[in-house]
């Protein structure tokens, strides 16, 4: 039989203010081409279909349509990841269950999904959606109050029970598969800038998973083989580079052929707009961006200059109007440094309006309005016109009130003590 493994789509994700929908759409088209040309018998999606529990309507629509296309190519099983809403996936699963014959399953609790006749043999998939540490006891044993052990112990016990059930349903000639959205100890998280629940509290092991012919994993975004070498399987990785920490990762789908042996081949997928980093001078940026040189990418740039560049974003937009900016920072080297005068350490701190005027004259970027006019308006706004120090914003009455209350309490205690 043939199995197509994909994972971690994170539909609805954004990078800064940039919606990743165009990148997801391009990658999904590439995945559908693999599915429709390879003719798999089964498709496994190992979690994080969406980026948030309440995905935007557009992301929800894209996900449902993409799963519908995949299900036409082959029966498709999706397990819930830590970013997914179990309730939302149950609703989609209920709708999918109305189809005849059924081609799509969305799994939100640990269970075995079986196919009595697939590629002329029974197939059973032991499915383990993401389980938070606080919930493992209820799945590891029939009596959670008697559960003893850590998270890894609980997952191991759960795996044994599910694989026993899967082998029973598949029979002697059947195929047993395993699908999970978990962190396996020793897996390489990569340099993703996103928060991924990995660490000792979430660590599991591959012990016992060799009972499955192939183990399909999701959760780690960097595609890789399972660590340890004892269990056959892979992390499929995320569908697109979700942040600049993932920009050099190859994004792929896994096509598994199970016959006399098990062969897993990876198929590279288009990642959408490239995530491009730049660090240099304004002249170097112009050389890179001129005539649309940075069009069609998402840019993270740091431009170094002696003095502030107030119209940096406008210049970039003129050179490459099709560039999506994630971050554009101007690092100024010619910042004025104020010498410390030890003799002035005991002097009274300058007023807030004085500090504002100093900042405006030395550091503020893109200043156009007259200093005197803006300074007078600022001083008036904070109520410090004609005062030697900045206004206290009503703190003085509060201070005196607190002092008076404290004195009264002290007087009462003294009276009781005497």
WOTAQUI-V783741 format. One record per helix or strand of 3 or more residues. SS is the DSSP state (helix for helix, strand for strand). FROM is the first residue (numbers start at 1). TO is the last residue. Records with the same first field share a line. If there is no record, write none. Layout:
# WOTAQUI-V783741
SS = FROM-TO ; FROM-TO
This chain:
# WOTAQUI-V783741
strand = 2-6 ; 42-45 ; 75-79 ; 104-107 ; 111-118 ; 121-128 ; 175-181 ; 214-218 ; 233-235 ; 252-258 ; 262-268 ; 274-281 ; 297-305 ; 324-332
helix = 21-38 ; 57-73 ; 86-96 ; 133-140 ; 144-146 ; 151-170 ; 200-202 ; 209-211 ; 244-246 ; 282-292 ; 312-319 ; 342-344 ; 352-362 ; 371-381 ; 395-417
